[in-house]
Amino acid sequence: MPPRRCRRRPISPGAARPSEQLRVFFACALSFLVAAAVSGAAFAVTGVDWLHWLALHLLFLGGISQLVLGAAQFFVCAFLATDPPPRRLIGAQLAAWNLGTVLVAIGVPTGVGPLVDAGAGLIALGLILFAVALRGMERRSLQRMPWALRWYRASAACLGVGGLIGVLMARGTPWSHGYLLGAHLALNLAGWIGTAIIGTLHTFFPSLTQTRLRFPRLQRPTYILWLLGVGELALGAAFSSRAVLAAGWADLLVAVALLCANLLASLHAAPPPLSLPARLLALAQAFLLAGLALALAATIQTGVYGPFAGASRAALAVLLLTGWIGLTVTGALLHLLAILARIRRFAISVPLPYPTRDRITAVAAAIAITTLALSKVSGLTALAMPATAVTLAVAASLAVRLFSLALRALTPHRATGH
């Protein structure tokens, strides 16, 4: 039975507008992304190890995680046709998350344990407040759409466990049973960020392509297999079980194949021209498939540490971090920032697609990232240098477009009278 559609009610006085809520989260997230880029550049120049850790911490916890928090509440509010969370609850989430991220960023390099513990506690509080916000929107809604919440709740649970493992690692807790860092990465990247991405694409990608989800019944097995795979990855890494780890990669691979069946159906039915965000999101999931296949092969051939060491590790970083997460985040930001800019300034026209330019950008990204990943596996540095140059050129081009959209979407503006 299809969900019962209800007329959207006026926003209550205590709640922020959904677009304003998204704007604040995105502004904080983009600030951390800039800080991560600065830290990464400093690491490239100096080679100091803690700067590398800091860049990753700011990128994933301060930047991408806040994009997930903001977008999740924005989409749930739209799916359930209900009021967004109250301003105070949003403010408390932002305060806890940002302060916690900063405290951990200071505590880990300096070795100050109480700062790490306090930061982790604040991140946990922010996660709890996120769950409270989701529950509040569900209770206020007059319609029931369980898939609007199920993916985000599962992703939050993964981060809770992954964050606890991260705290244990930061405090030097001994663990002789396996590879705790692998379990931490599985729960934080595949569990927290990945679950949110896979879940959101079931509704976000059809809206980008102006289509509907072609095979809605595939969402349930996709959900089950993805979370089963995340759990198996974490357990397989933590207890050095090649069989469990291989099963986890295989389950994730099947889950993404089911998702891609829906994405390909949307691409086939989409009216031309296809927007750049849609092109980038589709390409990103192809890199996810390739990365999971490589990880499965590395695990079968060389054991538990295969995906986390040697050439496989470098190639996986290119495919999963640059190809999958990088292009997914970029595509989503291009679309959502354009919407925010349009909502805040109705005089601004909706950006029109430029099919030739967009196709060239997507093809260049596909060739560069694929070549860069192949060079890591084969050890051909001659391929790595031009591929890196093209990847950086595409990234710079996309960064300019994102910066332009962010200026229009996030900066204050004055209302003009007529």
Salt bridges, closest charged atoms under 4 A:
GLU20 OE2 - ARG23 NH2 2.61
ASP117 OD2 - ARG171 NH1 3.81
GLU138 OE1 - ARG135 NH1 2.80
GLU138 OE1 - ARG153 NH2 2.59
ASP358 OD1 - ARG357 NE 3.95
ASP358 OD1 - ARG401 NH1 3.57
